[in-house]
Amino acid sequence: MEAYQRQQFDLLLALAVERFVERLVQRNQGAGPALARLRADPQGEGVWLDQFVAAIFRDFLLDTPGGACFVLQALARRRLAAPEAGAVETMLQQMAHRAFADLLAAKSIEMLEQP
């Protein structure tokens, strides 16, 4: 990945973490309850991690095969479970969403744990 692409991805991730944490704290009335809910069930009420990732991908025009490749290139060393078999386009997007969601959750937990 080129340096300018890495910088763009890092900015995207930082913005996504900031927005996600802000929404979590608002929906869950504080950082403590937000952290507990994120850890307990990332897809649960008041968290909705996958829905947030889908919205970020749409907002930043990453909901295409090229966008998925951009995300996957940035996260090439991360491990994930294999997606369900299907069209290459669908599989790329599933992998990109999962990899980004996993990283977003981890970074959000880090941010919420800070005093």
N, C-alpha and C positions, 0 to 999 in steps of 0.2 A: 504494500500500500504506500502510495506517495505521501510525503510529509503534509502536503496541503489537504489531502483526503483524511489523514489521521486527525489533523486539527479540526476539520469540519465534523468528523464523527465525535470527537471529544466534546466539542461545543454542543452538539445535538444531545449527547448523553447528559451533560451537565444541566442543560435546560429541561430535559425530560425529568431528571431526578428532582430538580427544584419544583417544577409544576406538580409532579406526582405527590411529593411530600407535603406541599402546601394543601393540596386537595384532601389528602389523607387526614391531616391534622384538623382541617375544618370539618370534614364529615364525621370524624370520630371524637370531636371535642377535646383535642389535646394530643400531644406527642406520645404519651404513655399508652393510651388506648389504641392509637393508630399503629404503634409498633406491635402491640399484642395481636391485633387483628391481622396485620400483614404477615406476621410469623405463623399464626394459626391457620389462616386460609386466604392465600393471595387472590382467590377468585370470589371470595365471600362478600357479603353485604358490607358496603362502606369502603371496599378496597377495589375490586374489579380490575385487577392488574391487566388481564388480556384485553379488556375493552379500552383501557387507557393506551396500551401499546398500539392497538389498531388505529386509534384516533391520532396518535403521534405519527404513525406511518402515513396516514392520509394527509395530515397537515403538512408534512415535510416531503410529500410526493415520493415516499419510499414503498408504496403499495404496488410496486411493479417488479418484474423480474430483475431489472437493473438496480432498483432500490434494494431489493433483497440481497443481491450480490455485493453491493456496497457495504451493507451491514455485516454480511458474512465474512467479507474480506477483513473488516476491522476486528471481527471476533473469531478469526480463523483458529486460534489455539484453544478456544473454549470447547468443552465436551458437551454433547447433547445426545438424547435418545434419538434413534432414527425416526423420521416422520412416517406416517402412513403412506403406503405405496399410492402413486397417482401420477398425474402429469408433472413434468419437471418443474414447470412454473409454480404449481401448487406446493410442491415439496420445498422448493427454494423459499417461498414465502412463509411456509410453516416453520422451517428451520430458522429463518431470520427473526420471526416473531418470538419464537421460544428462546433463542439465544439472547435477544435484546431484553425480553421480559425477565429472564433469570438474572441478568446483569443489573437491570433497573431495580429489581427487588433487593438484591444484595447491597447496592449503593444507597438505596433508600433506607434500609435497615441501619447502615453505617451512619447516615445523616441523623436519623431519629435517635440513635444511641448517644449522640454527642450532647454534652451538657449545655 
